[in-house]
């Protein structure tokens, strides 16, 4: 993760957490802690180490036993800050448990890497799952934000504010040779609204803004944005090809007609030339014949006059 992205994430956290709040920071982060304290927040840091859990079942049924409860001393917090660890946990159980640590009107601030951004989608197609992108907290659950909203709805939580950290991963002008995929596919991925979203930063409140039944019903409507966009492009290309084929056919027919007209014109020119030559030869022969007749008549007259 670049330093620019890290700084944007920190600033997003600070924009969601008001000054002078009592904050529980799950997971150690010196920079975030320092900035919160500069904003007059009281910060309690606790570590979360799922490596201490014996098996995957314990992780998937996560309880606060994985956190050092003694440090909390039955405290209540205005804000609980959770950074990119929902991938490693059962998010429903985890959020329900930590919500018990919130004071009245308290809320949870979370960050979640967008695993379906354009760069990751292209990497997945190449069979390259770059786990380093997810820091050290990867490999258990890979959540997409729409699924996470369903999870929140099931426990009567909701997102009251959402921020996005954007990152451009592709140049404006795409060259297929750089990626090994058709340009249409890359453009389909880039056309998706969250294609450039690197990380989601959001505020969770303990109140459901959308009925869970309605959200589940809405989730039954499948949406395949990339394949849909790619299908549209291919259909458009097919239409373009059909139009080009029609143009080529019209052009061929026009050329054939031009060639026919040219051939007919040349044949007519040749016929006219031949007829002209025939007429010229005939006229010449007639003229010669007429001259010969006149010559013969003149000689005949001379002979008659001689004999007289």
C-alpha positions in Angstrom: 0.0 0.0 0.0 1.4 3.4 -1.0 2.2 6.1 1.5 -0.4 8.4 -0.3 -3.1 5.8 0.2 -2.1 5.3 3.9 -2.3 9.1 4.5 -5.7 9.3 2.8 -7.0 6.5 5.0 -5.8 8.2 8.2 -7.4 11.5 7.2 -10.6 9.7 6.5 -10.6 8.1 9.9 -10.1 11.5 11.5 -12.9 13.0 9.5 -15.3 10.4 10.9 -14.1 10.6 14.5 -15.0 13.8 16.2 -12.6 15.5 18.6 -12.5 14.7 22.3 -13.9 11.2 21.9 -13.1 8.1 23.9 -11.8 5.7 21.2 -11.0 2.0 21.3 -8.4 1.2 18.6 -8.4 -2.5 17.8 -5.0 -3.3 16.3 -1.9 -1.3 17.0 -1.3 1.8 14.8 1.0 4.4 16.1 0.3 7.0 13.5 -3.5 6.8 13.9 -3.2 6.8 17.6 -0.9 9.9 17.5 -3.3 11.8 15.3 -6.4 10.9 17.4 -4.6 12.1 20.5 -3.7 15.4 18.8 -7.5 15.8 18.4 -7.9 15.5 22.1 -9.2 11.9 21.9 -8.6 9.4 24.7 -7.3 6.3 22.9 -7.2 2.7 24.2 -5.2 0.3 22.0 -5.7 -3.4 22.1 -4.2 -6.1 19.9 -6.1 -8.7 18.1 -4.1 -11.9 17.3 -6.2 -14.6 15.7 -3.0 -16.8 15.6 -3.7 -17.6 19.3 -7.0 -19.3 18.2 -6.6 -23.0 17.9 -8.6 -23.6 14.6 -10.6 -22.1 11.9 -13.9 -22.8 13.7 -12.7 -20.6 16.6 -11.9 -17.8 14.2 -15.3 -18.1 12.4 -17.1 -18.1 15.8 -15.0 -15.2 17.0 -15.6 -13.9 20.5 -13.9 -11.1 22.5 -11.7 -13.8 24.2 -9.3 -13.1 21.4 -8.8 -9.6 22.8 -7.1 -8.8 26.0 -10.2 -7.9 28.0 -8.3 -7.0 31.1 -7.1 -3.8 29.4 -10.7 -2.7 28.8 -11.7 -2.8 32.5 -15.4 -2.7 31.6 -15.0 0.6 29.8 -17.5 2.1 27.4 -16.3 3.9 24.3 -17.7 6.6 22.0 -16.0 5.1 19.0 -14.4 1.8 18.1 -12.0 1.9 15.2 -11.4 -1.4 13.3 -8.8 -1.5 10.5 -8.9 -4.1 7.7 -9.4 -7.1 10.0 -12.9 -8.1 9.0 -11.4 -10.3 6.4 -10.0 -12.6 9.1 -13.1 -12.8 11.3 -16.7 -13.7 11.3 -17.8 -10.1 10.9 -21.4 -10.6 12.2 -20.2 -12.2 15.5 -17.3 -9.8 15.8 -19.4 -6.6 15.3 -22.1 -7.8 17.6 -19.6 -8.5 20.4 -17.7 -5.2 20.1 -20.9 -3.2 20.0 -21.4 -4.1 23.6 -18.4 -1.9 24.4 -20.1 1.2 22.9 -21.5 4.0 25.0 -24.9 5.4 24.2 -24.9 6.9 20.6 -21.5 5.3 20.1 -20.5 4.1 16.7 -17.9 1.9 14.9 -15.5 3.1 12.2 -14.1 0.5 9.8 -11.9 0.3 6.8 -12.2 -2.4 4.2 -10.1 -3.0 1.2 -12.1 -3.2 -2.0 -11.0 -6.6 -3.3 -13.0 -6.1 -6.5 -11.2 -3.0 -7.7 -10.0 -3.1 -11.3 -6.4 -4.0 -10.5 -7.4 -7.0 -8.4 -10.0 -8.2 -11.0 -7.3 -8.2 -13.7 -4.9 -9.9 -11.4 -7.5 -12.6 -10.5 -8.0 -13.3 -14.3 -4.2 -13.9 -14.5 -4.4 -16.3 -11.6 -2.5 -13.8 -9.4 -4.0 -13.3 -5.9 -1.7 -10.7 -4.4 -2.3 -11.3 -0.7 0.4 -8.7 0.2 -2.2 -6.1 -0.8 -4.3 -7.1 2.2 -1.4 -6.8 4.6 -1.1 -9.6 7.1 -4.8 -10.0 7.7 -5.8 -12.0 4.7 -7.0 -15.5 3.7 -10.1 -16.2 5.8 -13.0 -14.2 4.4 -13.0 -12.0 1.3 -15.9 -9.6 1.7 -17.3 -7.4 -0.9 -19.1 -4.3 0.3 -22.5 -5.3 -0.9 -22.3 -8.5 1.1 -21.1 -6.6 4.1 -24.2 -4.4 4.0 -26.4 -7.5 4.1 -24.5 -8.7 7.2 -25.0 -5.3 8.9 -28.7 -5.5 8.1 -29.1 -8.9 9.6 -27.8 -7.6 13.0 -29.8 -4.3 12.7 -26.7 -2.2 12.0 -26.2 0.2 9.1 -23.6 2.4 7.5 -24.4 6.1 8.1 -21.4 7.5 6.2 -19.2 6.1 3.5 -15.9 7.4 2.2 -13.9 6.0 -0.7 -10.1 6.0 -1.2 -9.5 6.1 -4.9 -6.5 4.9 -6.9 -6.1 4.9 -10.6 -4.4 1.7 -11.7 -4.6 2.0 -15.5 -3.6 4.8 -17.9 -6.3 6.7 -19.8 -5.2 5.1 -23.0 -5.1 1.3 -22.7 -2.9 -0.9 -24.9 -4.0 -4.5 -25.0 -0.4 -5.7 -25.3 0.3 -4.4 -21.8 -2.3 -6.6 -20.1 -2.8 -9.6 -22.3 -6.5 -9.2 -22.4 -8.9 -7.7 -25.0 -9.3 -3.9 -24.6 -13.0 -4.5 -24.4 -12.6 -6.6 -21.2 -10.3 -4.1 -19.5 -12.7 -1.3 -20.4 -15.6 -3.3 -19.0 -13.9 -3.7 -15.7 -13.0 0.0 -15.6 -16.6 1.0 -16.3 -17.8 -0.3 -13.0 -18.5 2.4 -10.3 -16.1 1.0 -7.7 -13.3 0.0 -10.2 -11.0 2.7 -8.8 -11.9 2.3 -5.2 -9.0 1.0 -3.2 -10.5 1.2 0.3 -13.9 1.8 1.9 -13.9 3.9 5.1 -17.3 3.9 6.8 -19.2 4.7 10.0 -21.5 2.0 11.4 -24.4 2.9 13.7 -26.4 0.5 15.8 -29.6 1.2 13.9 -30.9 -0.4 10.7 -31.7 2.1 8.0 -33.0 -0.6 5.5 -35.3 -3.5 6.5 -33.3 -6.7 6.4 -36.0 -8.5 4.4 -36.0 -5.8 1.8 -32.2 -5.8 1.6 -32.2 -9.6 1.1 -34.9 -9.3 -1.5 -32.9 -6.7 -3.3 -29.8 -8.9 -3.2 -31.7 -11.6 -5.1 -31.5 -9.4 -8.2 -28.2 -10.5 -9.7 -26.1 -7.8 -11.2 -23.1 -8.7 -13.4 -21.8 -5.3 -14.3 -18.6 -6.4 -16.0 -20.1 -9.2 -18.0 -23.1 -7.1 -18.8 -20.9 -4.3 -20.0 -18.8 -6.7 -22.0 -21.9 -8.2 -23.6 -23.0 -4.7 -24.6 -19.6 -4.0 -26.1 -19.6 -7.3 -28.0 -23.2 -6.7 -29.2 -22.2 -3.2 -30.3 -19.1 -4.7 -32.0 -21.3 -7.3 -33.7 -23.6 -4.5 -34.9 -20.6 -2.5 -36.1 -19.2 -5.5 -37.9 -22.6 -6.1 -39.5 -22.7 -2.5 -40.6 -19.2 -2.7 -42.0 -20.0 -5.9 -43.8 -23.0 -4.1 -45.3 -20.8 -1.2 -46.3 -18.3 -3.6 -47.9 -21.1 -5.4 -49.7 -22.5 -2.1 -51.0 -18.9 -1.0 -52.0 -18.4 -4.3 -53.8 -21.7 -4.0 -55.6 -20.9 -0.4 -56.5 -17.5 -1.4 -57.8 -19.0 -4.3 -59.8 -21.6 -1.8 -61.3 -18.8 0.7 -62.1 -16.8 -2.1 -63.8 -19.8 -3.2 -65.7 -20.6 0.3 -66.8 -16.9 0.8 -67.8 -16.9 -2.4 -69.8 -20.1 -1.5 -71.5 -18.8 1.9 -72.2 -15.6 0.5 -73.6 -17.5 -2.0 -75.7 -19.7 0.8 -77.1 -16.6 2.9 -77.8 -15.0 0.0 -79.6 -18.2 -0.6 -81.6 -18.5 3.1 -82.5 -14.8 3.1 -83.5 -15.3 0.0 -85.6 -18.4 1.4 -87.3 -16.6 4.7 -87.9 -13.6 2.9 -89.4 -15.9 0.8 -91.6 -17.7 3.9 -92.7 -14.4 5.7 -93.3 -13.1 2.8 -95.3 -16.3 2.5 -97.3 -16.3 6.3 -98.0 -12.7 6.0 -99.1 -13.4 3.0 -101.3 -16.5 4.8 -102.8 -14.3 7.9 -103.4 -11.6 5.8 -105.1 -14.2 4.0 -107.1 -15.8 7.3 -108.2 -12.4 8.7 -109.1 -11.6 5.6 -111.1 -14.9 5.9 -113.0 -14.2 9.6 -113.8 -10.7 8.8 -115.0 -12.0 6.0 -117.2 -14.6 8.3 -118.6 -12.0 11.0 -119.3 -9.8 8.6 -121.2 -12.7 7.3 -123.2 -13.6 10.8 -124.3 -10.0 11.4 -125.4 -10.0 8.3 -127.5 -13.3 9.2 -129.2 -12.0 12.6 -130.0 -8.8 11.2 -131.5 -10.7 9.0 -133.9 -12.9 11.7 -135.1 
